[in-house]
Amino acid sequence: MPEQPYEPERAIAGTGMGGQMDLGASEAVTLEKPPGPDGAAPEDKPRSLWSDAWHDLRRNPVFLVSALVILFLVVISLWPSLIASGSPLKCDLAKAQEGSQPGHPFGFDGQGCDVYTRTVYGARTSVAVGVLATLGVALLGSVFGGLAGYFGGAGDAVLSRITDVFFAIPVVLGGLVLLSVITSNTVWPVIGFIVLLGWPQISRIARGSVITAKQNDYVQAARALGASHTRLLLRHIAPNAIAPVIVVATIALGTYISLEATLSFLGVGLKPPSVSWGIDISAASPYIRNAPHALLWPSGALAITVLAFIMLGDAVRDALDPKLR
Amino acid sequence: MSDNLTLPAQQSPAGASAEPLLTVEGLTKHFPIYGGFPIKRKVGAVQAVDKVDLTVGAGESVGLVGESGCGKSTTGRLITRLLEPTGGKITYAGHDITHASRRELAPIRSEIQMIFQDPYSSLNPRQTVGTIIRSPMEVNGIEPAGGREKRVRELLELVGLNPEHYNRFPHEFSGGQRQRIGVARALALQPKLIVADEPVSALDVSIQAQVVNLLQKVQQEMGIAFLFIAHDLAVVRHFSQRVAVMYLGKVVEVGDRDSIYNRPRHPYTHALLSAVPEVAVDDEPEDRERIRLAGDVPSPIMPPSGCRFRTRCWKAQDKCATEEPPLVRLSDSREGHLTACHFPEEPTTEARDEDIVLDPGLKALEDENAGTD
């Protein structure tokens, strides 16, 4: 098309008017950003909403505590030998139900296994199930929910009914039925089961969030420019609709960890000789009078882990979406 | 690519003046209403826009005015094809774009742009100003001389913003500045037609003038045609060469600025103009007519039969209920001034012998005041 020359000098008729407004803006920006010792961003690189959220999070004690706990859990689940020297499968029946001893601070369980070592190694299962199941749920749920919300119509109606069906399945009953027929003794069936039952929750949230975002004028503006569906979804809708998904997924992570423990407790999740807090809690519960320590340590570890993830989710929610508080 | 973007009509400026840039004929948009149980079915339709005719010439500025909910914005969104028309025909530079697909529209998208009402929701909060203004060029694959970034800086300067604010986010700007960013985005592709959907009604009065002047400047200097949608009659009078008045999804009167503002014929136009507040200088007696309508705009789900304004019109007769008045040139009107009315008013805004007050409560109040004077 013919290039029309612009003359920026002549551009603004009201002389000084543009300059005055710019002055106002730069004042406002400097007020927003007090010169901090943490070497704030350079002058023409202001904070985006994400860095705003990070700025809030760094000052939130709830976030700091839960993040530290989670960091610790991740490290020991990757390298449990850092703090536990023995093997969780080395058991000595002669020491069954014995209490705390030098070198065995948590005592022994009903099979004479070291409770400390087993508790440390149990973190790996919990973190793996929690993180992988959450990733799967978030991915599946946001893709299905997002597309349904964006395109609407018959596909949306069908998907909404499917999520309703999945919501109607009782989690524990479904687990007993589905997982009892699976013989594989790895974390994968458990993760698969959680993803299968968990995605409708995220799907609903993603759907609603996308429907809200797509009505914004900036999406209409991009459409008026001829932007493709892919561009609209990835550049305009996803960045503005993802926050609630992240928040709910983080909180759900904690509940997935406890769900894994529940299923293992019931004997349909992981089974011995796998190491899991749920298995240990189940095994120790008959001896609660004689050896309460064997029950308390894995239970305490589970409780702290779940609490840490839920607190992290709360902190992320406060930072990303203050309206949900 | 850029060769394809220029449509034949623009290459011959002589032909463009004869044929309007944009022609809208019988444009209709009905939003279906679904209801019923257990199976939802269509139970009615909101007749947002009903058989609207409109033309915009190249480089011309046309104002579209009317009350809230009369279908102005829907008309604008139909023309930019953000909504799918129910019926009628939209012709842009000789191309029928009424039901054109995204692919067919691609070469035209760069020539028709839109400015939105709300400067807060029309800019993506997750993108920097540079990204926002650059995106029209990215989407349409346009690589201006000197690069896209240089072009963005030029555009920022053109709309009176500091080009150094390229990397800032929309939330760091005031409402007026944000609307300027929206204007810069609309100008990025050097469009031929801009649909401005109430571009200043969300702004402070002091900022409104700046943005209107900016739009007027780009309209005159760059020769861009505007469809200027507004409910502020003073702004439209300032900005538009021709004005169309809408009521309940229909154009009731259209004409050049002087005809509409000084020689209106349709009773609704009279009522609208008489409602514009005006500062009386000194103690001069007011020489304008005064009309007070009663009630609300009827529901667009079941609009009145015949003339849609008849339920609030002081001149309505039986004919108005049975026969829909066509949009035609009346005997005393000038060339190009069309009115849809069976019983048009005199072409003047001079004060009447008696004010028309249709609201009974207001009438009682005014009579009381007149009695005490």
Interface residues (C-beta under 8 A of the other chain):
Chain A: M1 P2 E3 Q4 Y6 P8 A11 I12 A13 G14 M17 G18 M21 D22 G24 A25 S26 A28 V29 E32 D44 K45 P46 R47 S48 L49 W50 N216 D217 Y218 Q220 A221 A222 R223 A224 L225 G226 A227 S228 R231 R235 H236 P239 N240
Chain B: S2 L5 T6 R77 T80 R81 L82 R102 L105 A106 R109 S110 I112 Q113 M114 F116 Q117 D118 S121 S122 L123 N124 P125 R126 Q127 I132 S135 P136 V139 N140 P144 A145 E154 L155 E157 L158 V159 G160 L161 N162 E164 H165 Y166 N167 R168 F169 H171 E172 F173 S174 G176 Q177 G182 R185 Q190 Q210 N213 L214 K217 M222
